[in-house]
Amino acid sequence: MKKKVLFVINNLSCGGAEKALISLLETMDYTEYEVDLFLFEHTGLFLGKIPDQVNLLKEQREYRYYDMPVKHAVLDCLKRGRVNMALSRIRAGYIYKTEKKRVRCQQRVWKYISKSLKNIDQSYDIAVGYLEKNPIYFCIDKVKAAKKIGFIHNDYDKLGMDPYLDQAYFEQLDHLVTVSEECGNILKKRFPMYERKVKIMYNIVSPAAIHNLSLEKTDISDHTIKLVSVGRLNDQKGFTLAIEACRELVQNGYNVKWYVIGEGEERGKLEQLIEENGLQGIFNLLGNKENPYPYIKAADIYVQPSRFEGKSIAVDEAKILHKPIVVTNFNTAKDQINDKENGLIVEMNPRSVFEGIKALIDDEQLREHFKANLSKEKLGTESEIHKLYALFK
């Protein structure tokens, strides 16, 4: 008899965790598992990538009240006779206004969102909250399952969350899974009482699929030196550093174009910085792309200027496509890059990013050295799915 599994995530926007979930679902053995997927919002570029064998559960309309202006939400609740829901939305609105830290705001607001959402009717053998905060909280509060697993896709401490608010939820998880050894060590230090629950499972990437998808044509085929980065437009990904590094490259006479694939709340800020530095048409925000691999393949150099990462899927994908890589020295960088062997690790400031890119542009032999070493690495992680099966059992 098949085991019934539920995965929970916010949406399927173009992010690392969302991409990792799709890869996981594409790899699962559906002769052994019957899989449901719950999304808070049926949005995102990866919606069309959900495998046919996966049953997408109905969206709960009430969640949208927490994404709309409080006045509209409260009036609609009252029209429907949902007074308690209106009160929850008002209380959540107070937290949205007074809590300065965005991540902690999301944590604190959950108790009001939770009151507005229904329990999942059926029972499961395993429920998986595939991202920190709401997906894990939902699995604990709203799902009946014999076993519950939570995923943390990043450096917990750098996320800026309140461990006290998570402690009660982590207590109820059977396993707390994260994506790199360093992220696992951070969780063990932060939650020593749950050390035995912490497990490591690398994100699933398929070299064959990436090489195949990379063959599509792109519109970045000019004769400039092409730099490519992938990531959400937020502070974590360090694109303000990249813009300043790009300015230095131009000032030093390098004919570069830098392409960033991703979307996020910092777009306006980044566009202003691009204009202030005279980089229009040179530093390009391309938005989300359903298939980023042709852009990575077209790159002369891949750059990841992040301030912190769990384990960067985009860096793994650039490695699979044998790109010369520059990464900043975020705390998990050494999990993926051996400095001067398969890429460069530089300090987390614009000058160091500039120097790293300059070194690769100027030294063709170094670029070829990196490519040759990457071509020898075994980079597929499809077998990681067996770690998940072991946790299921």
Backbone torsions as a table, in degrees:
resi	resn	phi	psi	omega
1	MET	NA	134.2	-178.5
2	LYS	-68.0	144.0	172.6
3	LYS	-80.7	140.6	179.7
4	LYS	-94.8	124.4	-176.1
5	VAL	-123.9	137.1	173.9
6	LEU	-116.6	128.9	170.4
7	PHE	-106.6	140.5	179.8
8	VAL	-127.8	130.8	173.7
9	ILE	-150.4	162.6	-173.7
10	ASN	-64.1	-51.7	-178.6
11	ASN	-161.6	-171.8	178.8
12	LEU	-120.3	47.1	175.0
13	SER	-67.6	172.4	-171.3
14	CYS	-83.6	70.9	179.6
15	GLY	-124.5	170.8	-176.2
16	GLY	-63.4	-45.6	-179.0
17	ALA	-65.7	-40.0	-179.5
18	GLU	-65.4	-43.0	177.7
19	LYS	-63.4	-41.2	179.7
20	ALA	-63.7	-38.3	179.0
21	LEU	-64.9	-42.7	178.7
22	ILE	-61.5	-42.7	178.0
23	SER	-61.8	-40.3	178.6
24	LEU	-62.9	-46.9	-178.5
25	LEU	-65.1	-32.3	177.7
26	GLU	-70.7	-20.5	-175.3
27	THR	-97.4	-16.5	-172.8
28	MET	-64.6	153.0	178.8
29	ASP	-92.5	103.2	-175.6
30	TYR	-83.0	0.0	169.8
31	THR	-79.3	-19.4	-178.7
32	GLU	-105.3	-26.2	-172.1
33	TYR	-129.8	137.3	172.4
34	GLU	-103.3	119.0	-166.4
35	VAL	-116.0	128.7	169.6
36	ASP	-109.6	152.3	177.3
37	LEU	-128.7	127.8	175.3
38	PHE	-112.6	124.4	174.6
39	LEU	-114.7	136.3	174.2
40	PHE	-64.5	-35.2	177.5
41	GLU	-134.8	131.8	178.8
42	HIS	-83.5	67.4	-178.6
43	THR	-134.6	164.0	174.7
44	GLY	117.7	150.2	-177.7
45	LEU	-62.0	-25.1	-175.0
46	PHE	-89.2	3.3	179.4
47	LEU	-55.2	-41.3	-178.5
48	GLY	-73.6	-5.8	-178.2
49	LYS	-96.3	-2.2	179.8
50	ILE	-63.7	124.5	-179.9
51	PRO	-58.2	148.9	-177.9
52	ASP	-59.4	-28.5	-176.9
53	GLN	-73.6	-12.3	-176.3
54	VAL	-91.9	132.2	178.9
55	ASN	-93.2	111.9	179.1
56	LEU	-83.5	117.5	-178.4
57	LEU	-73.3	158.1	-178.1
58	LYS	-64.0	139.2	176.7
59	GLU	-69.9	141.4	176.3
60	GLN	-93.5	112.1	-173.8
61	ARG	-57.9	-30.9	-174.5
62	GLU	-61.3	-26.1	-179.4
63	TYR	-61.4	-29.5	-176.2
64	ARG	-67.2	-20.0	177.5
65	TYR	-60.1	-25.4	-176.6
66	TYR	-90.8	0.2	174.6
67	ASP	-109.5	-4.8	-177.9
68	MET	-110.7	162.4	178.0
69	PRO	-55.4	143.1	-173.0
70	VAL	-58.9	-38.9	-178.2
71	LYS	-61.4	-47.4	179.4
72	HIS	-63.2	-41.7	-178.3
73	ALA	-63.9	-46.2	-177.0
74	VAL	-65.4	-43.4	179.7
75	LEU	-61.3	-41.5	-180.0
76	ASP	-66.6	-40.2	177.1
77	CYS	-60.4	-44.1	-178.0
78	LEU	-66.9	-38.0	176.7
79	LYS	-59.5	-33.4	-178.6
80	ARG	-90.5	4.9	179.0
81	GLY	72.1	23.1	-177.9
82	ARG	-101.7	72.8	-175.6
83	VAL	-64.2	-44.2	-179.9
84	ASN	-61.3	-37.2	178.4
85	MET	-67.0	-39.0	177.3
86	ALA	-61.2	-41.7	179.2
87	LEU	-64.8	-40.6	177.9
88	SER	-62.0	-40.5	-179.6
89	ARG	-67.4	-37.0	177.6
90	ILE	-64.5	-44.2	179.9
91	ARG	-65.4	-39.7	176.3
92	ALA	-62.6	-39.3	179.2
93	GLY	-59.8	-36.6	177.6
94	TYR	-63.4	-41.8	179.1
95	ILE	-67.1	-41.9	178.2
96	TYR	-56.0	-36.3	-177.3
97	LYS	-80.6	-33.5	-169.7
98	THR	-101.4	-25.4	-179.4
99	GLU	-83.8	113.6	-174.3
100	LYS	-74.4	-30.8	-176.6
101	LYS	-88.6	117.2	-172.5
102	ARG	-59.0	-42.0	-176.7
103	VAL	-67.8	-43.5	179.3
104	ARG	-68.7	-31.5	174.1
105	CYS	-58.6	-46.2	178.9
106	GLN	-61.1	-38.8	178.1
107	GLN	-64.9	-47.1	-174.4
108	ARG	-69.9	-32.8	-177.6
109	VAL	-71.9	-21.5	-174.5
110	TRP	-53.9	-39.7	-174.9
111	LYS	-61.3	-26.8	177.2
112	TYR	-84.5	-38.9	174.3
113	ILE	-59.4	-43.8	-178.0
114	SER	-57.3	-39.7	179.5
115	LYS	-64.3	-23.7	-176.6
116	SER	-91.2	-12.5	-176.2
117	LEU	-101.2	150.9	178.7
118	LYS	-86.8	155.5	170.2
119	ASN	-69.8	150.0	171.5
120	ILE	-72.8	130.4	-172.3
121	ASP	-64.8	-45.8	-172.0
122	GLN	-86.4	164.7	177.9
123	SER	-100.8	153.1	-177.8
124	TYR	-127.5	156.6	170.2
125	ASP	-74.4	-39.6	-178.5
126	ILE	-139.6	134.8	171.9
127	ALA	-119.7	132.5	-175.4
128	VAL	-122.3	112.9	169.9
129	GLY	-83.7	107.2	-166.0
130	TYR	-89.2	12.5	177.1
131	LEU	-156.6	153.5	179.1
132	GLU	-61.6	163.2	179.5
133	LYS	68.3	-126.0	-166.1
134	ASN	-51.0	-43.8	-179.5
135	PRO	-60.4	-40.0	177.1
136	ILE	-69.0	-45.5	-178.6
137	TYR	-60.0	-40.7	-179.7
138	PHE	-61.9	-43.5	179.3
139	CYS	-59.3	-38.2	-179.4
140	ILE	-74.2	-46.1	-171.4
141	ASP	-84.4	-28.8	-165.8
142	LYS	-122.5	-0.6	-174.0
143	VAL	-125.2	135.8	171.5
144	LYS	-94.5	118.2	-179.6
145	ALA	-151.4	144.2	179.2
146	ALA	-67.0	-31.1	-179.1
147	LYS	-137.7	139.0	-179.4
148	LYS	-127.6	133.6	-175.5
149	ILE	-127.6	135.5	176.4
150	GLY	-117.2	142.5	177.9
151	PHE	-110.5	136.0	171.0
152	ILE	-116.7	118.0	-172.4
153	HIS	-98.9	17.2	-175.0
154	ASN	-152.8	176.8	171.8
155	ASP	-68.2	109.8	-172.3
156	TYR	-57.4	-43.7	-176.6
157	ASP	-66.2	-37.0	-178.8
158	LYS	-72.9	-21.7	177.6
159	LEU	-65.8	-23.2	177.4
160	GLY	79.1	24.3	-177.9
161	MET	-82.1	164.0	177.4
162	ASP	-92.9	107.3	-176.9
163	PRO	-59.6	-31.0	-179.3
164	TYR	-61.8	-39.6	-179.8
165	LEU	-69.7	-28.8	179.8
166	ASP	-83.9	-23.6	-170.8
167	GLN	-56.8	-43.8	-178.3
168	ALA	-65.0	-33.0	178.7
169	TYR	-75.8	-43.3	179.8
170	PHE	-63.1	-30.4	177.0
171	GLU	-57.7	-33.9	-174.8
172	GLN	-91.9	-2.6	176.6
173	LEU	-84.4	146.4	172.7
174	ASP	-80.5	-36.7	179.2
175	HIS	-140.8	146.3	176.1
176	LEU	-120.6	106.7	-170.4
177	VAL	-103.0	138.0	174.5
178	THR	-135.9	176.6	-159.9
179	VAL	-106.6	1.3	176.7
180	SER	-155.9	161.5	179.3
181	GLU	-60.6	-42.7	-178.9
182	GLU	-63.5	-42.7	177.4
183	CYS	-64.0	-35.3	176.7
184	GLY	-65.0	-43.3	178.7
185	ASN	-62.3	-38.9	179.2
186	ILE	-63.7	-43.9	178.5
187	LEU	-62.9	-40.7	-179.3
188	LYS	-65.0	-37.6	178.1
189	LYS	-70.9	-39.5	-177.4
190	ARG	-74.8	-34.7	-178.2
191	PHE	-127.7	68.0	-176.4
192	PRO	-60.2	-27.2	-179.9
193	MET	-68.3	-17.8	-179.5
194	TYR	-113.7	21.0	-175.8
195	GLU	-54.9	-39.6	-177.1
196	ARG	-67.2	-21.3	-179.1
197	LYS	-81.2	-19.7	-172.8
198	VAL	-75.1	125.0	178.3
199	LYS	-128.3	154.3	179.3
200	ILE	-110.3	128.2	172.6
201	MET	-139.3	114.8	179.8
202	TYR	-68.7	149.1	175.6
203	ASN	-60.5	144.0	-177.7
204	ILE	-84.3	123.4	173.6
205	VAL	-129.8	142.1	-177.8
206	SER	-116.4	107.6	179.1
207	PRO	-56.3	-40.9	-177.6
208	ALA	-61.1	-44.5	-179.7
209	ALA	-65.3	-41.5	-178.4
210	ILE	-66.0	-45.0	178.2
211	HIS	-60.9	-41.4	-179.5
212	ASN	-64.4	-45.7	-178.9
213	LEU	-69.3	-24.8	-176.6
214	SER	-73.2	-8.6	-174.5
215	LEU	-79.7	-12.0	177.2
216	GLU	-63.5	155.4	-179.9
217	LYS	-81.9	153.0	174.4
218	THR	-123.9	175.1	179.8
219	ASP	-104.9	24.5	-179.2
220	ILE	-119.8	51.8	-172.8
221	SER	-105.5	27.6	178.8
222	ASP	-79.3	-172.7	-172.4
223	HIS	-99.1	16.5	175.0
224	THR	-79.0	169.5	170.4
225	ILE	-80.0	116.7	-172.1
226	LYS	-96.7	120.1	174.8
227	LEU	-107.1	136.6	-179.1
228	VAL	-129.9	138.2	172.8
229	SER	-134.1	149.6	178.9
230	VAL	-128.5	131.9	176.3
231	GLY	164.5	160.6	176.0
232	ARG	-61.4	147.4	177.3
233	LEU	-82.9	77.2	176.4
234	ASN	-141.3	174.2	-173.1
235	ASP	-60.1	-35.0	-177.5
236	GLN	-56.0	-37.7	-171.0
237	LYS	-82.6	-7.4	168.5
238	GLY	71.0	28.1	-176.4
239	PHE	-73.5	-16.8	171.8
240	THR	-65.0	-38.5	174.9
241	LEU	-62.1	-40.2	-177.5
242	ALA	-64.6	-40.2	-179.5
243	ILE	-63.5	-42.9	179.0
244	GLU	-66.4	-39.6	176.9
245	ALA	-63.7	-38.7	178.9
246	CYS	-63.6	-41.2	177.8
247	ARG	-58.7	-42.9	179.4
248	GLU	-64.7	-39.2	177.9
249	LEU	-60.1	-45.1	-179.9
250	VAL	-65.1	-44.0	179.9
251	GLN	-62.3	-26.5	179.2
252	ASN	-93.5	12.2	170.8
253	GLY	87.9	11.0	-179.8
254	TYR	-85.2	129.8	-178.2
255	ASN	-87.0	81.3	-173.9
256	VAL	-113.2	155.7	162.7
257	LYS	-132.0	134.5	-176.8
258	TRP	-114.3	126.4	-177.8
259	TYR	-116.2	127.0	179.4
260	VAL	-114.8	123.8	178.0
261	ILE	-103.3	120.4	-179.6
262	GLY	150.2	167.0	-179.2
263	GLU	-139.5	158.7	178.9
264	GLY	169.2	-177.8	-170.6
265	GLU	-71.1	-14.1	-179.1
266	GLU	-91.4	6.8	-176.2
267	ARG	-54.1	-49.9	-177.6
268	GLY	-58.4	-45.5	179.3
269	LYS	-61.9	-43.6	-178.7
270	LEU	-68.2	-40.2	177.4
271	GLU	-60.6	-39.8	178.0
272	GLN	-64.3	-43.3	178.7
273	LEU	-63.8	-39.3	177.8
274	ILE	-60.1	-44.9	-180.0
275	GLU	-66.4	-44.4	-179.3
276	GLU	-60.9	-31.6	-178.3
277	ASN	-95.3	5.6	177.5
278	GLY	65.0	35.8	-174.5
279	LEU	-108.5	18.2	177.9
280	GLN	-60.1	132.2	-178.7
281	GLY	81.0	-8.1	177.5
282	ILE	-106.7	-48.8	174.4
283	PHE	-102.1	111.7	-167.1
284	ASN	-116.4	122.7	175.3
285	LEU	-93.0	105.8	-173.4
286	LEU	-86.4	-8.6	-174.8
287	GLY	76.6	-171.2	178.7
288	ASN	-72.7	143.5	174.5
289	LYS	-128.6	126.5	179.9
290	GLU	-59.8	-35.1	177.8
291	ASN	-123.4	96.3	-179.0
292	PRO	-82.2	-10.4	-168.3
293	TYR	-66.4	-34.9	175.6
294	PRO	-61.9	-31.3	178.8
295	TYR	-71.2	-42.0	176.8
296	ILE	-64.3	-41.3	179.9
297	LYS	-62.5	-35.7	-178.6
298	ALA	-76.3	-12.3	-175.7
299	ALA	-70.1	143.9	167.6
300	ASP	-81.7	-34.7	178.7
301	ILE	-142.4	135.5	173.4
302	TYR	-99.3	133.8	-177.5
303	VAL	-124.8	129.4	174.9
304	GLN	-120.0	97.0	-174.2
305	PRO	-92.3	31.5	-170.4
306	SER	-65.7	152.7	172.6
307	ARG	-86.1	-31.3	171.6
308	PHE	-157.8	157.1	179.2
309	GLU	-148.4	157.3	166.7
310	GLY	-81.4	-76.8	167.5
311	LYS	-145.5	116.0	-171.7
312	SER	-72.6	113.9	176.2
313	ILE	-64.1	-38.5	-177.9
314	ALA	-62.0	-38.3	177.1
315	VAL	-64.0	-43.2	177.0
316	ASP	-59.7	-39.6	-179.4
317	GLU	-68.0	-38.7	176.4
318	ALA	-65.3	-36.1	176.6
319	LYS	-64.5	-42.9	179.7
320	ILE	-60.0	-35.1	179.7
321	LEU	-89.2	10.3	173.2
322	HIS	57.6	45.0	179.4
323	LYS	-92.6	139.7	167.4
324	PRO	-61.2	131.9	-169.5
325	ILE	-124.7	137.8	168.9
326	VAL	-118.5	124.9	175.2
327	VAL	-126.2	149.4	172.0
328	THR	-75.4	162.9	-174.6
329	ASN	-84.3	56.2	172.7
330	PHE	-70.4	164.4	-164.9
331	ASN	-66.4	-18.6	178.4
332	THR	-107.7	9.5	-177.3
333	ALA	-57.6	-39.7	-176.7
334	LYS	-71.1	-13.4	173.6
335	ASP	-68.9	-21.9	-174.0
336	GLN	-117.8	-31.1	-175.6
337	ILE	-121.3	128.2	168.8
338	ASN	-94.1	110.2	-172.2
339	ASP	-54.8	129.6	178.7
340	LYS	69.6	5.5	175.6
341	GLU	-108.6	-50.9	176.6
342	ASN	-128.3	15.4	178.6
343	GLY	167.6	178.3	177.9
344	LEU	-114.2	134.0	171.2
345	ILE	-105.8	121.8	-177.0
346	VAL	-119.0	162.6	179.6
347	GLU	-68.6	160.6	-170.8
348	MET	-88.7	64.0	175.2
349	ASN	-151.1	158.5	-174.1
350	PRO	-59.0	-39.3	-177.8
351	ARG	-62.9	-42.2	-179.6
352	SER	-68.4	-38.3	175.8
353	VAL	-61.7	-45.8	176.4
354	PHE	-56.6	-48.5	-177.6
355	GLU	-61.8	-40.1	179.4
356	GLY	-64.1	-45.6	179.1
357	ILE	-65.2	-43.9	179.1
358	LYS	-56.9	-44.3	-179.4
359	ALA	-59.6	-40.5	-179.4
360	LEU	-73.5	-37.7	177.6
361	ILE	-62.8	-42.8	-174.0
362	ASP	-76.2	-21.9	-171.0
363	ASP	-119.9	89.8	-179.6
364	GLU	-61.9	-35.2	-179.0
365	GLN	-63.4	-38.0	177.9
366	LEU	-66.5	-41.3	177.5
367	ARG	-60.4	-44.9	-179.6
368	GLU	-66.8	-33.9	176.2
369	HIS	-60.7	-46.3	179.2
370	PHE	-63.3	-45.8	-178.7
371	LYS	-60.2	-43.2	-179.2
372	ALA	-63.6	-42.0	179.6
373	ASN	-67.9	-39.4	178.8
374	LEU	-64.9	-35.3	-179.0
375	SER	-65.7	-18.7	179.9
376	LYS	-92.5	-13.1	-176.2
377	GLU	-78.0	145.7	172.5
378	LYS	-90.9	108.0	-167.8
379	LEU	-110.5	-8.7	177.6
380	GLY	-72.2	141.3	-179.7
381	THR	-126.0	26.1	-178.9
382	GLU	-58.5	-29.6	-177.3
383	SER	-69.5	-12.2	177.8
384	GLU	-59.8	-23.8	-179.9
385	ILE	-57.6	-28.2	-178.8
386	HIS	-68.9	-26.3	174.1
387	LYS	-65.4	-38.7	178.1
388	LEU	-67.6	-42.4	177.1
389	TYR	-58.5	-38.7	179.7
390	ALA	-63.6	-39.0	177.7
391	LEU	-68.2	-36.4	178.5
392	PHE	-61.3	-34.3	-175.9
393	LYS	-84.0	NA	NA
